[in-house]
Amino acid sequence: MTGIRIKGIDIYHPSNIVGNDFFIKHFDEKGIDIRGLLSALGRITRYSIKDADENSLTMAFEAARNVLEKSGLTGADIDLIAYAIQTPEYIFPTNSLMIHRLIKGASHTICIDSNANCAGMTASVEQVSRQMQANPRIKRALVIGSDYVTPHADKNDPVYYANFGDAAAAVILEQAEDVVGFIDSIYQTDPCVCDNSKFPCAGLAKLGKQGVAAGEFNVKFIPFDNSICIDAASESIRTLLSNNNIAPEAIKAACFSQFSLPNILEMCEKVGIDRNVAVYIGDEFGYTSTSSPFIALHKAVTTGKIERGDKVLFWTVGAGWQNVAFVIEY
């Protein structure tokens, strides 16, 4: 039996740490008290780019280089590079093509960028796993998630400006004999709030015709109840586990979206998973968007929370919204 397993995972984050006090002071001066928001979301610190030469692409490269070195591989060993990003440094050429150049990839390597917003890396790992199951030529794939949201956050918006941190994660998927690896996935889509988060807020066509005025290359965010998708997500995850005869107690780690700690705990309760199974990194990293479930996985691996053969459940949600979940045997 050949399965698609996670061979290795690593991360990268800037060295600069920003605590809550910075953002509390910033918004106090505007007459906005964000202490309750930060407490509810579970924020304490976040890593933040300070070097003008750093961006989403440089973070992605560092994470990719880290995981290749840890796995004893080179760029030439990779058959597919998938880069999940909602704030790409470049629209074209693909950012994955630039990663290919930086890691000295092989000429046969497939390079793709994907964007499912905050659900991007989770969706990308799921889709690449499916592609590898269907294509025996893809022995190993490098999947990277990296976002640099901060430059596009409205400094008057507490949710975006005070919530996000900068980081990247990279995993290597490989075909392996006598392993289960990737098991199954499920999607659930409801575009009921698709107008509440838009970037760029004016749309690319208008920016191209009119130029870029101050604030037009920011995220347009209309606040809404971010727990809106929890009931649908928990129902779909219960279906996922049931369809694969997996009892909730068989899950050894839950690597969920790190947007909100209460959402993570509520998801565990509704799915029937012990809350101690959930991995939380949002207090240290802030919300790193597309990479957040995999930074949680990195913590689970490096702290010994999971071992080879353990079942891990992933769930996250993309703007608009779309739930993505899958289960894998690590």
C-alpha positions as CSV (number, residue, x, y, z in Angstrom):
1,M,0.0,0.0,0.0
2,T,1.3,3.4,-1.0
3,G,0.2,6.5,1.0
4,I,0.9,10.2,0.9
5,R,2.5,11.2,4.2
6,I,4.1,14.3,5.6
7,K,7.8,13.6,5.5
8,G,8.9,16.8,7.2
9,I,7.7,20.2,8.4
10,D,9.4,23.4,9.4
11,I,8.6,27.1,9.8
12,Y,10.2,30.5,9.6
13,H,9.3,33.7,11.4
14,P,11.1,37.1,11.8
15,S,13.0,37.7,15.0
16,N,11.1,40.9,15.9
17,I,8.5,40.3,18.6
18,V,5.6,42.8,19.2
19,G,3.5,42.5,22.3
20,N,-0.1,43.6,23.0
21,D,1.1,46.8,24.7
22,F,2.1,48.3,21.3
23,F,-1.3,47.8,19.8
24,I,-3.2,48.8,23.0
25,K,-1.3,52.1,23.1
26,H,-1.9,52.6,19.3
27,F,-5.7,52.2,19.7
28,D,-6.0,54.0,23.0
29,E,-4.7,57.1,21.3
30,K,-7.7,56.7,18.9
31,G,-10.1,56.2,21.7
32,I,-10.6,52.5,21.0
33,D,-10.2,49.9,23.7
34,I,-9.0,46.6,22.2
35,R,-8.1,44.8,25.5
36,G,-11.2,42.7,25.4
37,L,-10.6,41.8,21.7
38,L,-7.0,40.7,22.3
39,S,-8.0,38.7,25.3
40,A,-10.9,37.0,23.5
41,L,-8.7,36.1,20.5
42,G,-6.0,34.8,22.8
43,R,-3.2,37.2,21.7
44,I,-0.1,37.9,23.7
45,T,2.8,38.4,21.2
46,R,3.3,38.0,17.4
47,Y,6.4,38.0,15.2
48,S,6.6,41.0,12.9
49,I,8.7,41.8,9.9
50,K,11.0,44.8,10.6
51,D,13.6,44.4,7.9
52,A,12.5,46.2,4.7
53,D,14.0,43.4,2.6
54,E,11.7,40.7,4.1
55,N,8.3,39.8,2.7
56,S,6.0,36.8,2.1
57,L,8.3,35.4,-0.5
58,T,11.5,35.6,1.6
59,M,9.7,34.0,4.5
60,A,8.5,31.2,2.2
61,F,12.0,30.6,1.0
62,E,13.4,30.4,4.5
63,A,10.7,27.9,5.5
64,A,11.4,25.8,2.4
65,R,15.1,25.8,2.9
66,N,14.6,24.8,6.6
67,V,12.4,21.8,5.8
68,L,14.6,20.6,2.9
69,E,17.7,20.7,5.1
70,K,15.9,19.0,8.0
71,S,14.6,16.3,5.6
72,G,18.0,15.7,4.0
73,L,16.7,16.7,0.6
74,T,17.6,19.3,-2.1
75,G,15.4,21.3,-4.5
76,A,16.3,18.7,-7.2
77,D,14.4,16.0,-5.1
78,I,11.1,17.9,-5.4
79,D,8.6,17.1,-8.2
80,L,6.0,19.7,-7.3
81,I,6.1,23.1,-5.5
82,A,2.8,24.5,-4.4
83,Y,2.8,28.0,-2.8
84,A,-0.4,29.0,-0.9
85,I,-0.5,32.7,-0.5
86,Q,-3.2,35.5,-0.4
87,T,-0.7,38.4,-0.3
88,P,1.6,37.4,-3.1
89,E,4.7,39.5,-3.6
90,Y,4.2,39.1,-7.3
91,I,1.2,38.3,-9.4
92,F,3.4,36.9,-12.2
93,P,5.6,35.0,-12.6
94,T,4.3,32.6,-10.0
95,N,6.0,32.9,-6.7
96,S,6.4,29.1,-6.7
97,L,8.6,29.6,-9.8
98,M,10.8,32.0,-7.8
99,I,11.0,29.4,-5.0
100,H,12.0,26.9,-7.6
101,R,14.9,29.1,-8.6
102,L,16.0,29.8,-5.0
103,I,16.1,26.1,-4.1
104,K,17.6,25.0,-7.4
105,G,14.7,22.8,-8.4
106,A,14.7,20.3,-11.2
107,S,13.5,21.0,-14.7
108,H,10.6,18.6,-14.5
109,T,9.2,20.2,-11.3
110,I,5.6,21.4,-11.4
111,C,5.2,24.9,-10.0
112,I,1.8,26.3,-8.9
113,D,0.5,29.2,-6.8
114,S,-2.9,28.8,-5.0
115,N,-5.1,31.1,-3.1
116,A,-7.9,30.0,-0.8
117,N,-7.3,32.9,1.5
118,C,-6.8,31.8,5.1
119,A,-7.7,28.3,4.1
120,G,-5.0,28.3,1.4
121,M,-2.3,26.0,2.8
122,T,-4.8,23.5,4.2
123,A,-6.6,23.3,0.8
124,S,-3.2,23.1,-1.0
125,V,-2.0,20.2,1.1
126,E,-5.3,18.4,0.5
127,Q,-5.3,19.1,-3.3
128,V,-1.6,18.2,-3.7
129,S,-2.2,14.9,-1.8
130,R,-5.0,14.1,-4.2
131,Q,-2.8,14.9,-7.2
132,M,0.0,12.7,-5.9
133,Q,-2.5,9.8,-5.4
134,A,-3.4,10.1,-9.1
135,N,0.1,10.8,-10.5
136,P,2.8,8.3,-9.6
137,R,5.4,10.7,-11.1
138,I,5.0,13.1,-8.2
139,K,7.1,11.3,-5.5
140,R,7.7,14.4,-3.4
141,A,6.0,17.7,-3.1
142,L,6.9,20.9,-1.3
143,V,3.9,22.9,0.0
144,I,4.5,26.3,1.4
145,G,2.1,28.8,3.2
146,S,3.2,32.3,3.7
147,D,1.3,35.6,4.2
148,Y,2.4,39.1,5.0
149,V,-0.9,40.8,5.7
150,T,0.4,43.7,7.9
151,P,1.2,46.2,5.1
152,H,-2.3,45.9,3.8
153,A,-4.1,46.3,7.2
154,D,-6.0,49.5,7.9
155,K,-4.3,50.9,11.0
156,N,-7.8,52.0,12.2
157,D,-9.0,48.4,12.1
158,P,-8.2,46.4,15.3
159,V,-9.0,43.0,13.9
160,Y,-6.5,43.2,11.0
161,Y,-3.9,45.6,12.4
162,A,-3.6,44.1,16.0
163,N,-4.3,40.5,15.2
164,F,-1.9,39.2,12.6
165,G,1.6,38.0,12.8
166,D,4.2,37.2,10.1
167,A,5.4,33.6,9.6
168,A,5.6,30.9,7.0
169,A,5.4,27.1,7.1
170,A,6.6,24.4,4.7
171,V,5.8,20.7,4.5
172,I,7.2,18.0,2.3
173,L,4.7,15.4,1.2
174,E,6.0,12.1,-0.2
175,Q,4.7,8.8,-1.6
176,A,5.6,6.1,0.9
177,E,5.0,2.3,1.0
178,D,3.1,0.7,3.9
179,V,1.8,4.0,5.3
180,V,-1.8,5.3,5.5
181,G,-0.9,9.0,5.3
182,F,-3.6,11.3,3.9
183,I,-7.0,9.8,4.6
184,D,-9.8,12.0,3.4
185,S,-11.1,15.6,3.3
186,I,-14.3,17.6,3.2
187,Y,-15.3,21.1,2.0
188,Q,-18.2,23.3,3.0
189,T,-18.9,26.6,1.3
190,D,-21.4,29.4,2.0
191,P,-20.6,32.8,0.5
192,C,-22.9,34.7,2.9
193,V,-20.1,37.1,4.0
194,C,-18.1,37.2,0.8
195,D,-18.4,41.0,0.7
196,N,-17.0,41.5,4.2
197,S,-13.3,41.0,3.5
198,K,-11.9,42.2,0.2
199,F,-8.4,42.9,-1.0
200,P,-7.6,45.1,-2.8
201,C,-10.7,46.9,-1.7
202,A,-11.1,48.7,-5.1
203,G,-10.4,45.7,-7.2
204,L,-7.4,45.3,-9.5
205,A,-9.1,46.6,-12.6
206,K,-9.9,49.9,-11.0
207,L,-6.5,50.2,-9.5
208,G,-5.0,49.7,-13.0
209,K,-7.1,52.4,-14.5
210,Q,-7.0,55.0,-11.8
211,G,-3.8,54.4,-9.9
212,V,-3.5,53.7,-6.2
213,A,-4.8,56.2,-3.8
214,A,-4.0,56.1,-0.1
215,G,-5.8,53.2,1.5
216,E,-7.0,51.5,-1.7
217,F,-4.4,48.7,-1.4
218,N,-5.7,47.9,2.1
219,V,-8.1,45.1,3.1
220,K,-11.7,46.2,3.2
221,F,-13.1,44.6,6.3
222,I,-16.7,44.8,7.6
223,P,-16.9,43.2,11.0
224,F,-19.1,40.2,11.4
225,D,-19.5,37.3,13.9
226,N,-16.4,35.1,13.1
227,S,-18.0,32.1,14.7
228,I,-20.6,32.1,11.9
229,C,-19.2,28.9,10.3
230,I,-18.6,26.8,13.4
231,D,-21.9,24.9,13.3
232,A,-21.4,24.0,9.6
233,A,-17.7,23.2,10.1
234,S,-18.4,20.9,13.0
235,E,-21.1,19.1,11.2
236,S,-18.9,18.5,8.1
237,I,-16.0,17.3,10.3
238,R,-18.3,14.8,12.1
239,T,-19.3,13.6,8.6
240,L,-15.7,13.3,7.6
241,L,-14.8,11.2,10.6
242,S,-17.9,9.1,10.3
243,N,-17.4,8.4,6.6
244,N,-13.9,7.1,7.5
245,N,-14.9,5.2,10.6
246,I,-12.7,7.4,12.8
247,A,-13.9,8.0,16.4
248,P,-13.2,11.5,17.7
249,E,-11.1,10.1,20.5
250,A,-8.7,8.6,17.9
251,I,-7.6,12.1,16.9
252,K,-4.3,12.9,18.7
253,A,-3.9,16.5,17.5
254,A,-6.3,19.1,16.2
255,C,-4.5,21.7,14.1
256,F,-7.2,24.3,13.5
257,S,-7.3,27.9,12.3
258,Q,-5.6,30.0,14.9
259,F,-7.9,33.1,14.3
260,S,-9.7,32.7,17.6
261,L,-9.1,30.5,20.6
262,P,-12.8,30.4,21.6
263,N,-13.5,29.1,18.0
264,I,-11.0,26.3,18.5
265,L,-12.4,25.2,21.8
266,E,-16.0,25.3,20.5
267,M,-15.0,23.2,17.5
268,C,-13.5,20.6,19.8
269,E,-16.7,20.5,21.9
270,K,-19.0,20.2,18.9
271,V,-16.9,17.5,17.2
272,G,-16.4,15.6,20.4
273,I,-12.7,16.0,20.7
274,D,-11.0,16.7,24.1
275,R,-9.9,20.3,24.2
276,N,-6.4,19.1,25.3
277,V,-6.0,17.6,21.8
278,A,-6.2,21.1,20.2
279,V,-2.8,22.7,19.5
280,Y,-2.8,26.5,20.1
281,I,0.0,28.8,19.0
282,G,-1.9,32.0,18.5
283,D,-0.7,33.4,21.8
284,E,2.9,33.4,20.6
285,F,2.5,33.9,16.8
286,G,-0.7,35.9,16.5
287,Y,-2.8,35.0,13.5
288,T,-0.5,33.9,10.7
289,S,-3.4,33.3,8.2
290,T,-2.8,30.5,5.7
291,S,0.1,28.9,7.6
292,S,-1.5,28.8,11.1
293,P,-2.7,25.2,11.2
294,F,0.7,24.0,10.1
295,I,2.6,26.1,12.6
296,A,0.4,24.3,15.1
297,L,1.4,21.0,13.5
298,H,5.1,22.0,13.8
299,K,4.5,22.6,17.5
300,A,2.8,19.3,17.9
301,V,5.7,17.5,16.2
302,T,8.6,19.3,17.9
303,T,7.0,19.0,21.4
304,G,6.3,15.3,21.0
305,K,2.5,15.7,21.2
306,I,2.2,13.4,18.2
307,E,4.2,10.5,16.9
308,R,4.3,8.6,13.6
309,G,1.0,6.8,13.0
310,D,-1.1,9.3,15.0
311,K,-4.2,10.7,13.4
312,V,-4.2,14.5,13.0
313,L,-7.3,16.6,12.1
314,F,-6.9,19.9,10.2
315,W,-9.6,22.5,9.9
316,T,-9.6,26.1,8.8
317,V,-11.8,28.7,7.1
318,G,-11.2,31.1,4.2
319,A,-12.8,34.5,3.8
320,G,-16.2,34.5,2.4
321,W,-16.4,31.7,3.8
322,Q,-15.2,28.2,3.0
323,N,-14.5,25.5,5.5
324,V,-11.7,23.0,4.7
325,A,-10.9,20.0,6.8
326,F,-8.9,16.8,6.3
327,V,-7.5,14.0,8.4
328,I,-4.1,12.4,8.0
329,E,-2.1,9.8,9.7
330,Y,1.2,11.5,10.5
